[in-house]
């Protein structure tokens, strides 16, 4: 009986030992295959972001830091970048954290759109062109429990596939124009003291602020509320990169003067097609935007339209 008990104790000890050994190696393997976080990178060390978006057939886009901010380019083309968009992109790339190990081998890459042909590749480089991060961005997914989006990624030189929070694949898989500076006019209403509108055939006028009211140069009272609502952050989305203003006379002009003496000037030229116009602003002097005829009144309303708005508002007040 004693021998039998001793035998059972030996068997139990052996099983416990096997359990502990297997647990140790399983945890070790998990540590090797699932990382709690990606290597930390200081954003100040990133001098260039190189994108290969699938939406543009993996054509290279280079976003480069300079002393004034960021530029975006491809081949010989370069333009000023949208600093806010670049900072947001960089934050997303540096702060992403693995949540789940989705796959361990290459044969699963296609399921997550992480093969070389299906993924968007992103490289972060320092000022010596050394790679700080080289990552493949695959498809996005959805977590039913948390009702939030996720994106599948892998390091370019590793097999493992991870899910990270957010819809990074949607925000990063964009064309070159998405990363360009779209600023056309950006003003604070309280700072503006005078606006000079110029139209074809010298039919322009000036709007001048006196105390808290606006008047035309013929002393008519103007309602500028809707106008300032339209131009306070006026952006351009259709670029006219092949346009050259040399030797061309602008059809439209706009001059916005502030109390501090700062002036923003806008010039509008006829485009190639009827009803198409090309505009340029001193706020983004090297960029030309295309606008249609229907968009011109928002930027350059006629004096009678501002007068009509004022009269309409006055009638509403009287009727009350």
C-alpha positions, 0 to 999 in steps of 0.5 A: 500500500505504501509502495502504491502511494509512493508510486502515485506521488511520483506520478503526480510530481512528474505530471506537475513537472511536465505541466510547469515545463510546458507552461514555461515553454508555451509562455516563452513561445508566446513572448517570442511571437506576440509583442506587447508594443512596437519599438518606441520612436521619437517623432523628432527623429523622423525626417521622412515618411515614405508611402506606397499606397495601393490606391495609387498602384504603390507609386512612391510618395515622399513626405519630407521635413524641412525647417518650415514644416513638411513638403510632399513630393513624387519624382520631380514634383514637390509641394507644401504639405498639410502640416496637420495631416502629416502630424496626425499620420505620424502620431498614428504610426508611432502610437499604434499598439498591437492588440492581438496576434492574428497570424504567425506565418506568410500563408495567412498574409493574403487573408489580411491584405498584407502581401507585397501587392495588396498592402500599403507600405510605410517607411519612417526614415531619419535624416541619414535615410536609416529606417526607423520603421518599415511596416505593411498596412493591410485591411481594416476590420471591426470589433463587435464587442467594443464596436470599434475599428481595427487594422491589420499590420505586419513589420516588413521583415517579419511574418507575424500579423497583428491587429492595431486599433483604428482604421489606419488603412483607410486614412493612410491609403490616400493619393498625393493630393491628400497630403498637400496644403489646401489652405486658400484663405484663413482669416479671423473676422475680428482682425479684418478691417477692409476688403476690396473686391475686384471684378471684370470691367472695373466693377469692384467695390470696397467693404470697410469696417467702422466700429462694429458695422460694415459699409461699402465705399458708397456708404451703404450698410453691408451684412458680412455675416454669411461672407465671413462664414464662407471665407474664414477657412476657405480651402481648395481641393482641385489643384491646377499644377500645370497653370502658369500665370506669367503674361496673364491678366487676372479677371478677379482680385480680392484684397483682405486687410487686417488691423495689424497691417497684414494683407492677403491677396487673391487673383483669379484667372480664366481656366481652359474650359468655359466656367472654369477659373484658376485662383491663387492666394498669397497665403499659399503662393505656390499653389493654384486651385481650380473653381467652377463659376458656381463657387465664385459668389462665395468668394467674391459676392456682388455688392447688391448681394450683400445689400440684399442680405442686409435688407432681408435681415432688416425686414425680418426684424421689423416683422417681429 
